[in-house]
Amino acid sequence: MRRKSRRRASWRCSIPPASPNLNRPPIAKLEAALGHWRAYAATYTKQYRQPLLYNRVGWVDLVQLAEKAAADIEIARDWKPGSVKYSPPAGKNRGSIFGL
């Protein structure tokens, strides 16, 4: 067990914290998911008209959702480590009944 934890620790330490290629594998997975979504949307729109009114969700346009996913990939591509700072919710109980 100790060897595995040492290997994991050495792998984590081998990546520099400000590496520009740090987010490349997740972006590749997002792009692959977008390709699958576009293929699904193309198959779905052959059978059903778009946008379609769903009972509990409302109006859904699968092609438009694919474009929003592409915009999200651009956000992920432009992200820099440390650029998002945590800010707790304002208010007396900080957004929950437990004060967390």
C-alpha positions as CSV (number, residue, x, y, z in Angstrom):
1,M,0.0,0.0,0.0
2,R,2.8,2.4,0.8
3,R,4.3,2.1,-2.7
4,K,1.1,3.1,-4.4
5,S,0.7,6.2,-2.3
6,R,4.3,7.2,-3.0
7,R,3.8,6.8,-6.7
8,R,0.7,8.9,-6.6
9,A,2.5,11.6,-4.6
10,S,5.5,11.6,-7.0
11,W,3.1,11.9,-10.0
12,R,1.3,14.8,-8.4
13,C,4.6,16.6,-7.6
14,S,5.9,16.1,-11.1
15,I,3.3,18.5,-12.6
16,P,4.3,22.2,-12.2
17,P,1.5,24.2,-10.7
18,A,1.4,26.8,-13.5
19,S,1.8,24.4,-16.4
20,P,-0.1,25.6,-19.5
21,N,-0.8,22.0,-20.6
22,L,-2.5,21.1,-17.2
23,N,-6.0,21.4,-18.6
24,R,-5.4,19.8,-22.0
25,P,-6.6,16.2,-21.1
26,P,-10.0,17.5,-19.6
27,I,-10.5,19.7,-22.6
28,A,-9.9,16.8,-25.0
29,K,-12.6,14.8,-23.1
30,L,-15.0,17.8,-23.3
31,E,-14.4,18.0,-27.0
32,A,-15.1,14.3,-27.4
33,A,-18.3,14.6,-25.4
34,L,-19.3,17.5,-27.6
35,G,-18.8,15.4,-30.7
36,H,-21.0,12.7,-29.2
37,W,-23.6,15.2,-28.3
38,R,-23.7,16.7,-31.8
39,A,-24.0,13.2,-33.3
40,Y,-26.9,12.5,-30.9
41,A,-28.6,15.8,-31.7
42,A,-28.3,15.1,-35.5
43,T,-29.9,11.7,-35.1
44,Y,-32.6,13.1,-32.8
45,T,-33.5,16.0,-35.1
46,K,-34.1,13.7,-38.0
47,Q,-37.0,12.2,-36.1
48,Y,-38.3,15.1,-34.0
49,R,-38.8,18.8,-34.7
50,Q,-36.7,21.3,-32.8
51,P,-37.3,23.0,-30.3
52,L,-39.5,20.5,-28.5
53,L,-41.6,21.2,-25.5
54,Y,-40.9,18.8,-22.6
55,N,-43.4,18.4,-19.8
56,R,-41.1,19.2,-16.8
57,V,-38.2,21.0,-18.5
58,G,-39.8,23.4,-21.0
59,W,-38.5,24.2,-24.5
60,V,-35.4,22.2,-25.4
61,D,-33.3,22.7,-28.6
62,L,-30.6,20.1,-28.8
63,V,-28.6,21.9,-31.5
64,Q,-28.6,25.1,-29.4
65,L,-27.4,23.2,-26.4
66,A,-24.5,21.8,-28.4
67,E,-23.5,25.4,-29.2
68,K,-23.6,26.3,-25.5
69,A,-21.4,23.3,-24.8
70,A,-18.9,24.6,-27.3
71,A,-18.9,27.9,-25.5
72,D,-18.3,26.1,-22.2
73,I,-15.2,24.4,-23.8
74,E,-13.9,27.8,-24.7
75,I,-14.3,28.9,-21.1
76,A,-12.4,25.8,-19.9
77,R,-9.7,26.5,-22.5
78,D,-9.2,30.1,-21.3
79,W,-9.1,29.1,-17.6
80,K,-5.9,29.7,-15.7
81,P,-5.0,28.0,-12.4
82,G,-5.8,30.2,-9.4
83,S,-8.2,32.5,-11.4
84,V,-11.3,31.4,-9.5
85,K,-11.4,32.6,-5.9
86,Y,-13.9,31.2,-3.3
87,S,-16.2,33.7,-1.8
88,P,-18.7,32.5,0.8
89,P,-22.4,33.4,0.4
90,A,-23.4,36.6,2.0
91,G,-26.0,36.7,4.8
92,K,-26.4,35.7,8.4
93,N,-26.6,32.0,7.9
94,R,-24.5,31.8,4.7
95,G,-27.1,30.3,2.6
96,S,-28.1,27.2,4.6
97,I,-29.9,26.4,7.8
98,F,-26.7,24.9,9.2
99,G,-24.6,28.1,8.6
100,L,-22.1,26.4,6.3
